[in-house]
Amino acid sequence: MHTLIIYCHPYQKSFNHAILDAVQQSLRQSNLNYQTIDLYADDFSPAYSTEELKLYHSGKTTDPLVEKYLKLLKTVHTVIIISPVWWNSVPGMLKGFIDKVMKEGENLSHTVTKLGVKGELRNIKRCYLITTSSSPTFYIRFFNGNGIKKIFLNQTLKQLGFQGRSWINLGMISTTTAEKRKKFLKSMQLKKFE
């Protein structure tokens, strides 16, 4: 499989869902094999249980979805994450995906060395984070600390081994015009996710 989409929005009629449809259309037009993880539709639990946390350093899990998701991540070249920006960060569901699925150990997502975390997901050559936000994109980048790019993309995903990380955001989602939304969706349909 070439591409894994990680979709994180609970509402099927959201603009994020329209983005998902546009991205899937682009991948089909490019004849790229892909699979979609829909965290809400899968009923993924982002919270650790006591039993799950006890297993963390062994790389084991009590959640079969964790095992499934990590196996998928280890087989793909490209990851596309589609998510809203909520309260200046990624939603708890997506954060919980990182917390639970990224398991320490060889042949898992990362190992810990004397120099810090060493990512084992170096098979991921491209990562696209596509988001929507109520705030304008320039505000998130220049006045709000740029946490999405500085922390989520260039720290967390980088530490895990993700390469070629980029962020695409449609800001002002609550007040933007229908024309801007259509233009954004068209850009997603035409984008080459290689």
N, CA and C atoms as an extended XYZ file, in Angstrom:
582
Properties=species:S:1:pos:R:3:atomname:S:1:resname:S:1:resid:I:1 pbc="F F F"
N         0.835       -1.184        0.000 N   MET     1
C         0.000        0.000        0.000 CA  MET     1
C         0.881        1.248        0.000 C   MET     1
N         0.465        2.250       -0.727 N   HIS     2
C         1.262        3.470       -0.870 CA  HIS     2
C         0.936        4.510        0.190 C   HIS     2
N        -0.367        4.738        0.449 N   THR     3
C        -0.791        5.890        1.247 CA  THR     3
C        -1.770        5.489        2.339 C   THR     3
N        -1.601        6.103        3.502 N   LEU     4
C        -2.530        5.925        4.611 CA  LEU     4
C        -3.120        7.288        4.954 C   LEU     4
N        -4.448        7.373        4.959 N   ILE     5
C        -5.144        8.579        5.400 CA  ILE     5
C        -5.577        8.348        6.844 C   ILE     5
N        -5.281        9.296        7.704 N   ILE     6
C        -5.765        9.269        9.083 CA  ILE     6
C        -6.761       10.411        9.202 C   ILE     6
N        -8.029       10.056        9.336 N   TYR     7
C        -9.107       11.044        9.343 CA  TYR     7
C        -9.647       11.196       10.757 C   TYR     7
N        -9.718       12.452       11.210 N   CYS     8
C       -10.096       12.712       12.597 CA  CYS     8
C       -11.161       13.810       12.680 C   CYS     8
N       -12.405       13.429       12.455 N   HIS     9
C       -13.525       14.364       12.660 CA  HIS     9
C       -14.783       13.529       12.886 C   HIS     9
N       -15.599       13.897       13.891 N   PRO    10
C       -16.751       13.062       14.227 CA  PRO    10
C       -17.983       13.253       13.349 C   PRO    10
N       -18.034       14.340       12.565 N   TYR    11
C       -19.269       14.692       11.868 CA  TYR    11
C       -19.137       14.434       10.374 C   TYR    11
N       -19.987       13.547        9.845 N   GLN    12
C       -19.892       13.126        8.444 CA  GLN    12
C       -20.241       14.235        7.446 C   GLN    12
N       -20.902       15.299        7.915 N   LYS    13
C       -21.263       16.390        7.007 CA  LYS    13
C       -20.354       17.606        7.190 C   LYS    13
N       -19.242       17.405        7.852 N   SER    14
C       -18.303       18.503        8.093 CA  SER    14
C       -17.514       18.824        6.827 C   SER    14
N       -16.878       19.986        6.830 N   PHE    15
C       -16.001       20.337        5.718 CA  PHE    15
C       -14.781       19.424        5.705 C   PHE    15
N       -14.352       18.966        6.870 N   ASN    16
C       -13.241       18.003        6.924 CA  ASN    16
C       -13.590       16.738        6.150 C   ASN    16
N       -14.854       16.321        6.219 N   HIS    17
C       -15.268       15.134        5.467 CA  HIS    17
C       -15.238       15.407        3.966 C   HIS    17
N       -15.595       16.621        3.570 N   ALA    18
C       -15.488       16.992        2.156 CA  ALA    18
C       -14.022       16.962        1.705 C   ALA    18
N       -13.111       17.380        2.582 N   ILE    19
C       -11.678       17.296        2.274 CA  ILE    19
C       -11.269       15.834        2.096 C   ILE    19
N       -11.741       14.973        2.995 N   LEU    20
C       -11.445       13.538        2.872 CA  LEU    20
C       -11.882       13.016        1.507 C   LEU    20
N       -13.099       13.342        1.096 N   ASP    21
C       -13.598       12.892       -0.214 CA  ASP    21
C       -12.708       13.403       -1.344 C   ASP    21
N       -12.288       14.674       -1.261 N   ALA    22
C       -11.447       15.264       -2.311 CA  ALA    22
C       -10.078       14.584       -2.370 C   ALA    22
N        -9.497       14.311       -1.208 N   VAL    23
C        -8.183       13.645       -1.157 CA  VAL    23
C        -8.289       12.226       -1.719 C   VAL    23
N        -9.337       11.506       -1.341 N   GLN    24
C        -9.522       10.151       -1.867 CA  GLN    24
C        -9.692       10.181       -3.384 C   GLN    24
N       -10.407       11.184       -3.887 N   GLN    25
C       -10.581       11.318       -5.334 CA  GLN    25
C        -9.223       11.556       -6.014 C   GLN    25
N        -8.391       12.410       -5.426 N   SER    26
C        -7.067       12.672       -5.979 CA  SER    26
C        -6.229       11.393       -6.040 C   SER    26
N        -6.264       10.618       -4.963 N   LEU    27
C        -5.477        9.379       -4.917 CA  LEU    27
C        -5.969        8.368       -5.952 C   LEU    27
N        -7.293        8.273       -6.114 N   ARG    28
C        -7.840        7.369       -7.138 CA  ARG    28
C        -7.417        7.811       -8.538 C   ARG    28
N        -7.473        9.133       -8.795 N   GLN    29
C        -7.086        9.648      -10.114 CA  GLN    29
C        -5.613        9.400      -10.394 C   GLN    29
N        -4.797        9.358       -9.349 N   SER    30
C        -3.358        9.098       -9.502 CA  SER    30
C        -3.039        7.607       -9.464 C   SER    30
N        -4.081        6.772       -9.357 N   ASN    31
C        -3.907        5.313       -9.285 CA  ASN    31
C        -3.006        4.893       -8.135 C   ASN    31
N        -3.147        5.571       -6.987 N   LEU    32
C        -2.365        5.229       -5.803 CA  LEU    32
C        -3.216        4.397       -4.847 C   LEU    32
N        -2.662        3.304       -4.387 N   ASN    33
C        -3.357        2.468       -3.406 CA  ASN    33
C        -3.363        3.197       -2.067 C   ASN    33
N        -4.507        3.196       -1.413 N   TYR    34
C        -4.600        3.870       -0.122 CA  TYR    34
C        -5.595        3.143        0.778 C   TYR    34
N        -5.476        3.421        2.046 N   GLN    35
C        -6.431        2.948        3.045 CA  GLN    35
C        -6.717        4.120        3.971 C   GLN    35
N        -7.930        4.159        4.497 N   THR    36
C        -8.334        5.241        5.390 CA  THR    36
C        -8.600        4.705        6.783 C   THR    36
N        -7.995        5.340        7.766 N   ILE    37
C        -8.339        5.126        9.173 CA  ILE    37
C        -9.279        6.263        9.552 C   ILE    37
N       -10.489        5.929        9.963 N   ASP    38
C       -11.447        6.926       10.442 CA  ASP    38
C       -11.573        6.707       11.951 C   ASP    38
N       -10.883        7.532       12.719 N   LEU    39
C       -10.776        7.292       14.160 CA  LEU    39
C       -12.125        7.270       14.862 C   LEU    39
N       -13.030        8.155       14.478 N   TYR    40
C       -14.345        8.181       15.126 CA  TYR    40
C       -15.214        7.013       14.653 C   TYR    40
N       -15.224        6.737       13.361 N   ALA    41
C       -16.032        5.618       12.845 CA  ALA    41
C       -15.533        4.286       13.401 C   ALA    41
N       -14.215        4.190       13.639 N   ASP    42
C       -13.642        2.971       14.224 CA  ASP    42
C       -13.926        2.862       15.719 C   ASP    42
N       -14.468        3.933       16.306 N   ASP    43
C       -14.724        3.987       17.748 CA  ASP    43
C       -13.421        3.789       18.539 C   ASP    43
N       -12.355        4.409       18.024 N   PHE    44
C       -11.051        4.334       18.686 CA  PHE    44
C       -11.119        5.066       20.023 C   PHE    44
N       -10.584        4.459       21.064 N   SER    45
C       -10.517        5.110       22.370 CA  SER    45
C        -9.139        5.746       22.524 C   SER    45
N        -9.073        7.097       22.601 N   PRO    46
C        -7.775        7.760       22.685 CA  PRO    46
C        -7.159        7.754       24.081 C   PRO    46
N        -7.904        7.287       25.063 N   ALA    47
C        -7.420        7.333       26.452 CA  ALA    47
C        -6.771        6.007       26.845 C   ALA    47
N        -5.689        6.114       27.593 N   TYR    48
C        -5.043        4.928       28.142 CA  TYR    48
C        -5.862        4.374       29.302 C   TYR    48
N        -5.992        3.065       29.345 N   SER    49
C        -6.472        2.408       30.557 CA  SER    49
C        -5.231        2.078       31.399 C   SER    49
N        -5.437        1.729       32.644 N   THR    50
C        -4.312        1.329       33.496 CA  THR    50
C        -3.600        0.130       32.902 C   THR    50
N        -4.380       -0.841       32.413 N   GLU    51
C        -3.778       -2.055       31.843 CA  GLU    51
C        -2.959       -1.740       30.592 C   GLU    51
N        -3.483       -0.853       29.749 N   GLU    52
C        -2.767       -0.485       28.526 CA  GLU    52
C        -1.449        0.212       28.860 C   GLU    52
N        -1.490        1.125       29.811 N   LEU    53
C        -0.286        1.873       30.168 CA  LEU    53
C         0.783        0.971       30.788 C   LEU    53
N         0.362       -0.043       31.522 N   LYS    54
C         1.325       -0.989       32.106 CA  LYS    54
C         2.152       -1.684       31.029 C   LYS    54
N         1.586       -1.830       29.834 N   LEU    55
C         2.244       -2.549       28.743 CA  LEU    55
C         3.117       -1.652       27.866 C   LEU    55
N         3.135       -0.347       28.135 N   TYR    56
C         3.780        0.599       27.226 CA  TYR    56
C         5.226        0.225       26.903 C   TYR    56
N         6.053        0.007       27.896 N   HIS    57
C         7.479       -0.244       27.642 CA  HIS    57
C         7.746       -1.621       27.030 C   HIS    57
N         6.756       -2.491       27.073 N   SER    58
C         6.931       -3.801       26.431 CA  SER    58
C         6.526       -3.746       24.958 C   SER    58
N         5.914       -2.622       24.533 N   GLY    59
C         5.459       -2.500       23.149 CA  GLY    59
C         4.172       -3.236       22.875 C   GLY    59
N         3.535       -3.738       23.921 N   LYS    60
C         2.294       -4.506       23.748 CA  LYS    60
C         1.085       -3.610       23.966 C   LYS    60
N        -0.099       -4.157       23.689 N   THR    61
C        -1.332       -3.395       23.802 CA  THR    61
C        -2.505       -4.300       24.155 C   THR    61
N        -3.538       -3.705       24.721 N   THR    62
C        -4.795       -4.418       24.956 CA  THR    62
C        -5.827       -4.031       23.903 C   THR    62
N        -5.469       -3.089       23.030 N   ASP    63
C        -6.398       -2.540       22.039 CA  ASP    63
C        -6.036       -3.056       20.646 C   ASP    63
N        -6.891       -3.888       20.030 N   PRO    64
C        -6.559       -4.427       18.704 CA  PRO    64
C        -6.412       -3.354       17.626 C   PRO    64
N        -7.082       -2.211       17.798 N   LEU    65
C        -6.929       -1.135       16.816 CA  LEU    65
C        -5.512       -0.558       16.845 C   LEU    65
N        -4.911       -0.488       18.022 N   VAL    66
C        -3.541        0.009       18.139 CA  VAL    66
C        -2.608       -0.857       17.302 C   VAL    66
N        -2.743       -2.153       17.437 N   GLU    67
C        -1.916       -3.094       16.674 CA  GLU    67
C        -2.141       -2.929       15.172 C   GLU    67
N        -3.407       -2.840       14.779 N   LYS    68
C        -3.766       -2.682       13.362 CA  LYS    68
C        -3.194       -1.389       12.798 C   LYS    68
N        -3.384       -0.276       13.508 N   TYR    69
C        -2.918        1.020       13.022 CA  TYR    69
C        -1.399        1.056       12.877 C   TYR    69
N        -0.678        0.518       13.851 N   LEU    70
C         0.779        0.539       13.782 CA  LEU    70
C         1.289       -0.314       12.624 C   LEU    70
N         0.663       -1.451       12.390 N   LYS    71
C         1.048       -2.291       11.242 CA  LYS    71
C         0.866       -1.524        9.938 C   LYS    71
N        -0.256       -0.800        9.821 N   LEU    72
C        -0.502       -0.012        8.611 CA  LEU    72
C         0.573        1.069        8.447 C   LEU    72
N         0.893        1.773        9.523 N   LEU    73
C         1.903        2.837        9.456 CA  LEU    73
C         3.260        2.310        9.010 C   LEU    73
N         3.578        1.081        9.339 N   LYS    74
C         4.883        0.517        9.003 CA  LYS    74
C         4.967        0.059        7.544 C   LYS    74
N         3.835        0.120        6.801 N   THR    75
C         3.843       -0.384        5.427 CA  THR    75
C         3.681        0.705        4.370 C   THR    75
N         3.533        1.972        4.767 N   VAL    76
C         3.186        3.000        3.786 CA  VAL    76
C         4.349        3.949        3.495 C   VAL    76
N         4.232        4.590        2.368 N   HIS    77
C         5.202        5.581        1.900 CA  HIS    77
C         4.737        6.993        2.269 C   HIS    77
N         3.404        7.204        2.246 N   THR    78
C         2.826        8.528        2.460 CA  THR    78
C         1.722        8.453        3.506 C   THR    78
N         1.675        9.459        4.388 N   VAL    79
C         0.590        9.585        5.364 CA  VAL    79
C        -0.068       10.948        5.158 C   VAL    79
N        -1.400       10.934        5.093 N   ILE    80
C        -2.179       12.171        4.991 CA  ILE    80
C        -3.092       12.223        6.206 C   ILE    80
N        -2.923       13.241        7.032 N   ILE    81
C        -3.744       13.413        8.231 CA  ILE    81
C        -4.726       14.550        7.963 C   ILE    81
N        -6.011       14.283        8.160 N   ILE    82
C        -7.048       15.298        7.964 CA  ILE    82
C        -7.730       15.522        9.302 C   ILE    82
N        -7.689       16.776        9.779 N   SER    83
C        -8.163       17.063       11.135 CA  SER    83
C        -8.496       18.541       11.278 C   SER    83
N        -9.423       18.874       12.163 N   PRO    84
C        -9.594       20.290       12.504 CA  PRO    84
C        -8.496       20.725       13.483 C   PRO    84
N        -8.341       22.023       13.632 N   VAL    85
C        -7.542       22.595       14.705 CA  VAL    85
C        -8.529       23.050       15.762 C   VAL    85
N        -8.417       22.480       16.948 N   TRP    86
C        -9.315       22.841       18.050 CA  TRP    86
C        -8.467       23.416       19.178 C   TRP    86
N        -8.808       24.605       19.625 N   TRP    87
C        -8.091       25.263       20.720 CA  TRP    87
C        -6.586       25.279       20.475 C   TRP    87
N        -6.222       25.661       19.260 N   ASN    88
C        -4.822       25.904       18.880 CA  ASN    88
C        -3.971       24.643       18.772 C   ASN    88
N        -4.594       23.490       18.706 N   SER    89
C        -3.846       22.239       18.638 CA  SER    89
C        -4.673       21.193       17.902 C   SER    89
N        -4.116       19.996       17.801 N   VAL    90
C        -4.881       18.895       17.225 CA  VAL    90
C        -5.877       18.392       18.267 C   VAL    90
N        -6.998       17.825       17.839 N   PRO    91
C        -7.990       17.313       18.793 CA  PRO    91
C        -7.422       16.198       19.676 C   PRO    91
N        -8.045       16.014       20.834 N   GLY    92
C        -7.637       14.962       21.766 CA  GLY    92
C        -7.633       13.580       21.126 C   GLY    92
N        -8.566       13.335       20.200 N   MET    93
C        -8.620       12.040       19.521 CA  MET    93
C        -7.328       11.780       18.747 C   MET    93
N        -6.833       12.792       18.040 N   LEU    94
C        -5.596       12.623       17.270 CA  LEU    94
C        -4.383       12.540       18.189 C   LEU    94
N        -4.380       13.335       19.233 N   LYS    95
C        -3.289       13.256       20.221 CA  LYS    95
C        -3.267       11.878       20.870 C   LYS    95
N        -4.459       11.349       21.201 N   GLY    96
C        -4.550       10.015       21.784 CA  GLY    96
C        -4.095        8.924       20.823 C   GLY    96
N        -4.315        9.135       19.521 N   PHE    97
C        -3.814        8.208       18.501 CA  PHE    97
C        -2.294        8.133       18.589 C   PHE    97
N        -1.644        9.298       18.680 N   ILE    98
C        -0.180        9.323       18.808 CA  ILE    98
C         0.237        8.673       20.128 C   ILE    98
N        -0.420        9.059       21.217 N   ASP    99
C        -0.068        8.524       22.541 CA  ASP    99
C        -0.127        6.997       22.579 C   ASP    99
N        -1.202        6.424       22.047 N   LYS   100
C        -1.423        4.983       22.193 CA  LYS   100
C        -0.797        4.129       21.102 C   LYS   100
N        -0.811        4.613       19.865 N   VAL   101
C        -0.354        3.786       18.742 CA  VAL   101
C         1.165        3.761       18.636 C   VAL   101
N         1.802        4.849       19.004 N   MET   102
C         3.258        4.920       18.888 CA  MET   102
C         3.905        4.183       20.056 C   MET   102
N         4.356        2.975       19.761 N   LYS   103
C         4.885        2.064       20.778 CA  LYS   103
C         6.401        2.003       20.725 C   LYS   103
N         6.987        2.032       21.900 N   GLU   104
C         8.441        1.974       22.032 CA  GLU   104
C         8.936        0.554       21.816 C   GLU   104
N         9.970        0.432       20.979 N   GLY   105
C        10.595       -0.872       20.763 CA  GLY   105
C        11.036       -1.047       19.331 C   GLY   105
N        12.051       -1.881       19.133 N   GLU   106
C        12.507       -2.175       17.777 CA  GLU   106
C        11.355       -2.777       17.001 C   GLU   106
N        11.276       -2.425       15.735 N   ASN   107
C        10.205       -2.854       14.840 CA  ASN   107
C         8.845       -2.278       15.225 C   ASN   107
N         8.840       -1.260       16.087 N   LEU   108
C         7.594       -0.576       16.409 CA  LEU   108
C         7.730        0.865       15.890 C   LEU   108
N         7.299        1.870       16.629 N   SER   109
C         7.350        3.229       16.079 CA  SER   109
C         8.618        3.985       16.437 C   SER   109
N         9.238        3.645       17.580 N   HIS   110
C        10.431        4.386       17.993 CA  HIS   110
C        11.190        3.619       19.072 C   HIS   110
N        12.456        3.969       19.202 N   THR   111
C        13.263        3.473       20.313 CA  THR   111
C        13.797        4.695       21.062 C   THR   111
N        14.177        4.492       22.297 N   VAL   112
C        14.726        5.576       23.098 CA  VAL   112
C        16.213        5.303       23.294 C   VAL   112
N        17.032        6.279       22.918 N   THR   113
C        18.474        6.147       23.030 CA  THR   113
C        18.998        7.193       24.018 C   THR   113
N        20.290        7.190       24.253 N   LYS   114
C        20.898        8.194       25.134 CA  LYS   114
C        20.742        9.608       24.583 C   LYS   114
N        20.554        9.698       23.273 N   LEU   115
C        20.398       11.002       22.634 CA  LEU   115
C        18.937       11.402       22.452 C   LEU   115
N        18.019       10.548       22.884 N   GLY   116
C        16.592       10.859       22.749 CA  GLY   116
C        15.859        9.816       21.936 C   GLY   116
N        14.708       10.219       21.402 N   VAL   117
C        13.847        9.307       20.648 CA  VAL   117
C        14.400        9.119       19.237 C   VAL   117
N        14.456        7.861       18.803 N   LYS   118
C        14.870        7.534       17.435 CA  LYS   118
C        13.652        6.950       16.727 C   LYS   118
N        13.169        7.636       15.712 N   GLY   119
C        11.986        7.181       14.978 CA  GLY   119
C        12.265        5.954       14.142 C   GLY   119
N        11.331        5.023       14.189 N   GLU   120
C        11.439        3.794       13.405 CA  GLU   120
C        10.497        3.809       12.195 C   GLU   120
N         9.741        4.890       12.018 N   LEU   121
C         8.789        4.969       10.902 CA  LEU   121
C         9.397        5.747        9.735 C   LEU   121
N        10.659        5.442        9.431 N   ARG   122
C        11.359        6.142        8.359 CA  ARG   122
C        10.887        5.709        6.972 C   ARG   122
N        10.029        4.697        6.909 N   ASN   123
C         9.416        4.312        5.633 CA  ASN   123
C         8.469        5.400        5.134 C   ASN   123
N         8.029        6.294        6.031 N   ILE   124
C         7.097        7.358        5.656 CA  ILE   124
C         7.917        8.522        5.086 C   ILE   124
N         7.893        8.616        3.763 N   LYS   125
C         8.715        9.616        3.064 CA  LYS   125
C         8.001       10.954        2.920 C   LYS   125
N         6.667       10.950        2.941 N   ARG   126
C         5.896       12.182        2.830 CA  ARG   126
C         4.768       12.153        3.855 C   ARG   126
N         4.529       13.291        4.503 N   CYS   127
C         3.416       13.422        5.443 CA  CYS   127
C         2.749       14.775        5.201 C   CYS   127
N         1.459       14.722        4.933 N   TYR   128
C         0.661       15.929        4.738 CA  TYR   128
C        -0.315       16.041        5.894 C   TYR   128
N        -0.319       17.173        6.568 N   LEU   129
C        -1.317       17.470        7.585 CA  LEU   129
C        -2.247       18.518        6.989 C   LEU   129
N        -3.508       18.138        6.792 N   ILE   130
C        -4.495       19.047        6.200 CA  ILE   130
C        -5.512       19.374        7.287 C   ILE   130
N        -5.614       20.663        7.617 N   THR   131
C        -6.474       21.079        8.719 CA  THR   131
C        -7.399       22.220        8.309 C   THR   131
N        -8.391       22.422        9.165 N   THR   132
C        -9.244       23.606        9.094 CA  THR   132
C        -9.197       24.260       10.467 C   THR   132
N        -9.374       25.585       10.470 N   SER   133
C        -9.344       26.302       11.753 CA  SER   133
C       -10.292       27.487       11.706 C   SER   133
N       -10.807       27.855       12.869 N   SER   134
C       -11.608       29.081       12.965 CA  SER   134
C       -10.724       30.308       12.853 C   SER   134
N        -9.525       30.214       13.381 N   SER   135
C        -8.573       31.332       13.304 CA  SER   135
C        -7.965       31.404       11.908 C   SER   135
N        -7.553       32.590       11.499 N   PRO   136
C        -6.821       32.684       10.233 CA  PRO   136
C        -5.474       31.965       10.352 C   PRO   136
N        -5.021       31.411        9.259 N   THR   137
C        -3.757       30.673        9.256 CA  THR   137
C        -2.599       31.568        9.703 C   THR   137
N        -2.559       32.814        9.245 N   PHE   138
C        -1.460       33.710        9.632 CA  PHE   138
C        -1.440       33.928       11.144 C   PHE   138
N        -2.623       33.951       11.774 N   TYR   139
C        -2.685       34.136       13.223 CA  TYR   139
C        -2.053       32.935       13.938 C   TYR   139
N        -2.395       31.723       13.489 N   ILE   140
C        -1.828       30.506       14.089 CA  ILE   140
C        -0.305       30.502       13.930 C   ILE   140
N         0.162       30.883       12.746 N   ARG   141
C         1.598       30.840       12.456 CA  ARG   141
C         2.398       31.922       13.175 C   ARG   141
N         1.891       33.149       13.149 N   PHE   142
C         2.716       34.272       13.588 CA  PHE   142
C         2.365       34.846       14.961 C   PHE   142
N         1.158       34.648       15.425 N   PHE   143
C         0.754       35.249       16.699 CA  PHE   143
C         0.396       34.216       17.764 C   PHE   143
N         0.271       32.972       17.366 N   ASN   144
C        -0.189       31.942       18.295 CA  ASN   144
C         0.860       30.865       18.537 C   ASN   144
N         2.096       31.135       18.173 N   GLY   145
C         3.180       30.196       18.471 CA  GLY   145
C         3.440       29.127       17.441 C   GLY   145
N         2.556       28.999       16.425 N   ASN   146
C         2.754       28.018       15.352 CA  ASN   146
C         2.943       26.598       15.886 C   ASN   146
N         2.156       26.240       16.919 N   GLY   147
C         2.295       24.935       17.566 CA  GLY   147
C         2.039       23.749       16.661 C   GLY   147
N         1.121       23.895       15.710 N   ILE   148
C         0.834       22.778       14.798 CA  ILE   148
C         2.105       22.391       14.046 C   ILE   148
N         2.784       23.383       13.489 N   LYS   149
C         3.995       23.082       12.724 CA  LYS   149
C         5.191       22.805       13.634 C   LYS   149
N         5.408       23.668       14.628 N   LYS   150
C         6.607       23.532       15.465 CA  LYS   150
C         6.573       22.299       16.360 C   LYS   150
N         5.414       21.984       16.921 N   ILE   151
C         5.337       20.860       17.869 CA  ILE   151
C         4.883       19.574       17.182 C   ILE   151
N         3.654       19.595       16.594 N   PHE   152
C         3.093       18.352       16.050 CA  PHE   152
C         3.889       17.825       14.860 C   PHE   152
N         4.140       18.695       13.883 N   LEU   153
C         4.862       18.242       12.689 CA  LEU   153
C         6.363       18.096       12.907 C   LEU   153
N         6.986       19.181       13.387 N   ASN   154
C         8.451       19.217       13.399 CA  ASN   154
C         9.091       18.725       14.688 C   ASN   154
N         8.313       18.286       15.627 N   GLN   155
C         8.846       17.621       16.812 CA  GLN   155
C         8.286       16.193       16.884 C   GLN   155
N         6.986       16.084       17.152 N   THR   156
C         6.380       14.760       17.374 CA  THR   156
C         6.560       13.836       16.174 C   THR   156
N         6.057       14.256       14.999 N   LEU   157
C         6.130       13.366       13.833 CA  LEU   157
C         7.570       13.190       13.344 C   LEU   157
N         8.368       14.227       13.474 N   LYS   158
C         9.786       14.097       13.109 CA  LYS   158
C        10.475       13.065       13.993 C   LYS   158
N        10.237       13.122       15.309 N   GLN   159
C        10.854       12.156       16.223 CA  GLN   159
C        10.471       10.722       15.867 C   GLN   159
N         9.274       10.531       15.316 N   LEU   160
C         8.811        9.194       14.958 CA  LEU   160
C         9.383        8.705       13.623 C   LEU   160
N        10.053        9.601       12.900 N   GLY   161
C        10.691        9.209       11.646 CA  GLY   161
C         9.987        9.700       10.397 C   GLY   161
N         8.835       10.374       10.552 N   PHE   162
C         8.115       10.883        9.390 CA  PHE   162
C         8.998       11.902        8.667 C   PHE   162
N         9.117       11.754        7.352 N   GLN   163
C         9.918       12.683        6.545 CA  GLN   163
C         8.995       13.528        5.671 C   GLN   163
N         9.532       14.562        5.057 N   GLY   164
C         8.782       15.365        4.098 CA  GLY   164
C         7.463       15.893        4.639 C   GLY   164
N         7.502       16.479        5.822 N   ARG   165
C         6.276       16.912        6.504 CA  ARG   165
C         5.837       18.286        6.017 C   ARG   165
N         4.532       18.415        5.685 N   SER   166
C         4.011       19.725        5.295 CA  SER   166
C         2.607       19.918        5.856 C   SER   166
N         2.255       21.176        6.040 N   TRP   167
C         0.968       21.542        6.644 CA  TRP   167
C         0.191       22.440        5.693 C   TRP   167
N        -1.063       22.069        5.452 N   ILE   168
C        -1.984       22.840        4.625 CA  ILE   168
C        -3.197       23.157        5.495 C   ILE   168
N        -3.544       24.431        5.636 N   ASN   169
C        -4.664       24.813        6.504 CA  ASN   169
C        -5.619       25.749        5.770 C   ASN   169
N        -6.909       25.511        5.960 N   LEU   170
C        -7.921       26.467        5.526 CA  LEU   170
C        -8.420       27.177        6.778 C   LEU   170
N        -7.961       28.409        6.954 N   GLY   171
C        -8.365       29.199        8.112 CA  GLY   171
C        -9.714       29.853        7.911 C   GLY   171
N       -10.242       30.405        8.994 N   MET   172
C       -11.518       31.114        8.980 CA  MET   172
C       -12.659       30.220        8.468 C   MET   172
N       -12.607       28.930        8.830 N   ILE   173
C       -13.566       27.970        8.295 CA  ILE   173
C       -15.021       28.339        8.635 C   ILE   173
N       -15.233       28.985        9.752 N   SER   174
C       -16.595       29.340       10.165 CA  SER   174
C       -17.178       30.486        9.350 C   SER   174
N       -16.324       31.326        8.769 N   THR   175
C       -16.810       32.522        8.083 CA  THR   175
C       -16.351       32.633        6.633 C   THR   175
N       -15.583       31.687        6.144 N   THR   176
C       -15.081       31.780        4.777 CA  THR   176
C       -16.222       31.631        3.769 C   THR   176
N       -15.999       32.098        2.570 N   THR   177
C       -17.046       32.054        1.546 CA  THR   177
C       -17.142       30.658        0.922 C   THR   177
N       -18.298       30.389        0.339 N   ALA   178
C       -18.502       29.122       -0.369 CA  ALA   178
C       -17.492       29.001       -1.508 C   ALA   178
N       -17.172       30.111       -2.137 N   GLU   179
C       -16.218       30.101       -3.250 CA  GLU   179
C       -14.831       29.684       -2.780 C   GLU   179
N       -14.388       30.188       -1.627 N   LYS   180
C       -13.071       29.799       -1.098 CA  LYS   180
C       -13.055       28.317       -0.720 C   LYS   180
N       -14.159       27.839       -0.171 N   ARG   181
C       -14.233       26.411        0.177 CA  ARG   181
C       -14.144       25.539       -1.071 C   ARG   181
N       -14.875       25.922       -2.101 N   LYS   182
C       -14.834       25.160       -3.362 CA  LYS   182
C       -13.423       25.161       -3.939 C   LYS   182
N       -12.778       26.326       -3.894 N   LYS   183
C       -11.416       26.440       -4.420 CA  LYS   183
C       -10.461       25.538       -3.631 C   LYS   183
N       -10.615       25.504       -2.321 N   PHE   184
C        -9.760       24.659       -1.490 CA  PHE   184
C        -9.976       23.181       -1.829 C   PHE   184
N       -11.237       22.764       -1.934 N   LEU   185
C       -11.525       21.365       -2.277 CA  LEU   185
C       -10.971       21.006       -3.650 C   LEU   185
N       -11.081       21.920       -4.597 N   LYS   186
C       -10.538       21.673       -5.939 CA  LYS   186
C        -9.027       21.497       -5.866 C   LYS   186
N        -8.361       22.304       -5.032 N   SER   187
C        -6.903       22.171       -4.898 CA  SER   187
C        -6.527       20.815       -4.313 C   SER   187
N        -7.370       20.286       -3.430 N   MET   188
C        -7.117       18.961       -2.849 CA  MET   188
C        -7.337       17.854       -3.878 C   MET   188
N        -8.350       18.042       -4.737 N   GLN   189
C        -8.616       17.063       -5.792 CA  GLN   189
C        -7.478       17.006       -6.807 C   GLN   189
N        -6.839       18.160       -7.037 N   LEU   190
C        -5.786       18.245       -8.060 CA  LEU   190
C        -4.392       17.988       -7.501 C   LEU   190
N        -4.267       17.989       -6.186 N   LYS   191
C        -2.946       17.826       -5.550 CA  LYS   191
C        -2.393       16.432       -5.798 C   LYS   191
N        -1.118       16.357       -6.061 N   LYS   192
C        -0.431       15.069       -6.234 CA  LYS   192
C         0.191       14.698       -4.893 C   LYS   192
N        -0.380       13.704       -4.233 N   PHE   193
C         0.127       13.240       -2.940 CA  PHE   193
C         1.110       12.096       -3.202 C   PHE   193
N         2.373       12.460       -3.461 N   GLU   194
C         3.349       11.433       -3.835 CA  GLU   194
C         4.275       11.090       -2.709 C   GLU   194
